[in-house]
């Protein structure tokens, strides 16, 4: 009986499979450089800044450049400036007007380049008798003070010979409230208001939906501003950030509808893709055909807008003097970023936070098996089991030729006992894997319920806390939805866990702000909802990424199976009877059972997936 060659072949094959598995399991050679935290302030209601933020947020552009981003949303410029002055931001995406106010109040910041041009406008109801800015005499205009909309309103009032605050009643109102005001309708007047001052994409949206018409408008500029402290400590990171912005513009130009939809889903302001595209056309980068055409430099037009804004701020009491804002512009970093992009090989950004329309259901258990491919487990188990049987049969056949050999009855009894113990180990391992699967399912449902409860309670708190919190919660849902399926990708899992922690911190800061402003039972319920979310966040991470069947248990299971199959093969060899089809059936069945257990214990990797539909349904309900 020629068993030696077969054993040699199987042993060689087993070694080959082991080598393949190890090659798949070795950590990537990718640099594990230290990540630089960067806090990015942005305004929920401003395009095309919103689309750029979505690309930065949903792709790995910043991560692969060594940056750990935290995106901090604001309803408009004034609270963003306050956060920057308090040292809570490293980067500001804002209008030149907000930057002017920041520097006037002592902020040590530099303008590194242009993010995008954006129109601001005064708008009136569709059938309003107001046809010209001079018709605003005696009228009431809603505008967000200190913003480009406020600037547009007062400049056109003054140009028409009117005195703001005397001839025209300009009322300070949050941009989110202005959106509701116009959305509630009115063909000739919006309640007590005759006009509103807004910016894109509200202008295009109101025009497209027939809610308002433009009375006057002017071009403003949104800027990329970075604190002096961040530049001094992380100059190269600031350059990398500008590189990421340029790549974001390029990504947006290639996938406009997709990025627009991201912003629509994120903002929940009722924007349309057509309105967002119309707003984006205002900037020259919209026409860029490739990354090399993207330009973040401030042009003469941009400087003129900044000078006009500085003069306006002084005339309206925001600054004591006309600030030389040009002295706060440093475009050398943008030039270095452009040079780096031109000389380097740029890889296509990877989307790490797809929307619910794109979400695709993929563990870093911290051990060797956590990175073993599923096919490797099955194939290895087949070969190891088959090799054990063949080795046992070869030895049994040799022993059968000896005069003093083991009793077949004794070997049979030992074989039965060993197989029974193997079945016991299999049952224990399967039970552990199944119970962990159930725990992950329960944690998912608890997570969904906690987020939904917090979202509903957020509706009981005043703006801007309500809108900002709900925006953060929608971000949070998308991260949670993706996290359950990236346990096999340590880099992506690390990124999403970092972003979850950042979002949780920002949500809690909203709760702290409410508590400091006014303590009541509603705010306490809101805070309780956030703590429940943190509890289930920890449970999902623990049950998904940490609590796995230990490697030692797998080693015992494999060793037990090898011994059991060796004894069985030894019994076959002693008896001289062998049925290869039956032997193969046994091997395949055992390998399939082991595969089932491993699949249950590998979240997001195999065929047994925890259905994320409850989280997807939650996001869709929040979008309504």
ZICOR-V363897 format. One record per backbone hydrogen bond with DSSP energy under -0.5 kcal/mol. NH is the residue of the N-H (numbers start at 1). CO is the residue of the C=O. If there is no record, write none. Layout:
# ZICOR-V363897
nh=(NH NH)
co=(CO CO)
This chain:
# ZICOR-V363897
nh=(3 7 8 9 10 11 12 13 14 15 16 17 18 19 20 21 22 23 24 25 26 33 36 37 38 40 40 41 41 42 44 44 46 47 50 52 53 54 55 56 57 58 59 60 64 65 65 66 67 68 69 70 72 72 73 74 80 81 82 83 84 85 86 87 88 90 91 92 93 94 94 96 99 100 101 102 103 104 105 106 107 109 110 111 112 112 113 114 115 116 118 120 121 122 123 123 124 125 127 128 131 135 136 137 138 139 141 142 143 143 145 147 150 151 152 153 154 155 156 157 158 159 160 161 162 164 165 166 167 168 169 170 171 171 173 177 178 179 180 181 182 183 184 185 190 191 193 194 195 196 197 198 198 200 202 203 205 206 207 208 209 210 211 212 213 215 216 218 220 222 223 224 225 225 226 227 228 231 232 233 234 238 239 240 241 242 243 244 245 246 247 248 249 250 251 252 253 254 255 259 260 261 262 263 264 265 266 267 268 276 277 278 279 280 281 282 283 286 287 288 293 294 303 304 305 306 307 308 309 310 311 312 313 314 315 316 317 318 319 323 325 327 328 329 330 330 335 336 337 338 339 340 341 342 343 344 346 352 352 353 358 359 361 365 370 371 372 377 378 379 380 381 382 383 384 385 386 387 388 389 390 391 392 393 394 395 396 397 398 399 400 401 401 402 405 411 412 413 414 415 416 417 418 419 420 421 422 423 424 425 426 427 428 429 430 431 432 433 434 435 436 437 438 439 440 441 442 443 444 445 446 447 448 449 450 451 452 453 454 455 456 457 458 459 459 460 461 465 466 468 469 470 471 472 473 474 475 476 477 478 479 480 481 482 483 484 485 486 489 490 493 494 495 496 497 498 499 500 501 502 503 504 505 506 507 508 509 510 511 512 513 514 515 516 517 518 520 524 525 526 527 528 529 530 531 532 533 534 535 536 537 538 539 540 541 542 543 544 545 546 546 547 548 553 554 555 556 557 558 559 560 561 562 563 564 565 566 567 568 569 570 571 572 573 574 575 576 577 580 583 584 585 586 587 588 589 590 591 592 593 594 595 596 597 598 599 600 601 602 603 605 606 609 611 615 616 617 618 619 620 621 622 623 624)
co=(1 3 4 5 6 7 8 9 10 11 12 13 14 15 16 17 18 19 20 21 22 31 66 35 68 38 70 39 91 72 42 74 43 200 46 48 49 50 51 52 53 54 55 350 60 61 62 63 62 36 67 38 40 70 71 42 76 77 78 79 80 81 82 84 83 39 39 225 41 92 223 221 95 96 97 98 99 100 101 103 102 107 226 328 110 224 224 296 222 222 220 218 198 216 121 196 213 194 187 125 129 132 133 134 167 136 169 195 141 171 143 144 144 147 148 149 150 151 152 153 154 155 156 158 157 162 168 163 163 163 139 168 141 169 143 174 174 175 176 177 178 179 180 182 193 189 190 140 140 123 142 121 196 119 199 199 201 202 203 204 205 207 206 206 124 122 122 120 118 116 94 113 92 223 110 90 108 227 228 229 230 234 235 236 237 238 239 240 241 242 243 244 245 246 247 248 249 250 251 255 256 257 258 259 260 261 262 263 264 272 273 274 275 276 277 279 280 283 284 285 290 291 299 300 301 302 303 304 305 306 307 308 309 310 311 312 314 313 313 321 323 324 325 326 111 328 331 332 333 334 335 336 337 338 339 340 344 58 350 58 355 355 359 363 367 368 369 373 374 375 376 377 378 379 380 381 382 383 384 385 386 387 388 389 390 391 392 393 394 395 396 397 398 399 403 407 408 409 410 411 412 413 414 415 416 417 418 419 420 421 422 423 424 425 426 427 428 429 430 431 432 433 434 435 436 437 438 439 440 441 442 443 444 445 446 447 448 449 450 451 452 453 454 455 456 457 458 462 462 464 465 466 467 468 469 470 471 472 473 474 475 476 477 478 479 480 482 483 486 488 489 490 491 492 493 494 495 496 497 498 499 500 501 502 503 504 505 506 507 508 509 510 511 512 513 514 518 520 521 522 523 524 525 526 527 528 529 530 531 532 533 534 535 536 537 538 539 540 541 541 542 542 546 550 550 551 552 553 554 555 556 557 558 559 560 561 562 563 564 565 566 567 568 569 570 571 572 572 578 579 580 581 582 583 584 585 586 587 588 589 590 591 592 593 594 595 596 597 599 601 602 602 607 609 612 612 613 614 615 616 617 618 619 621)
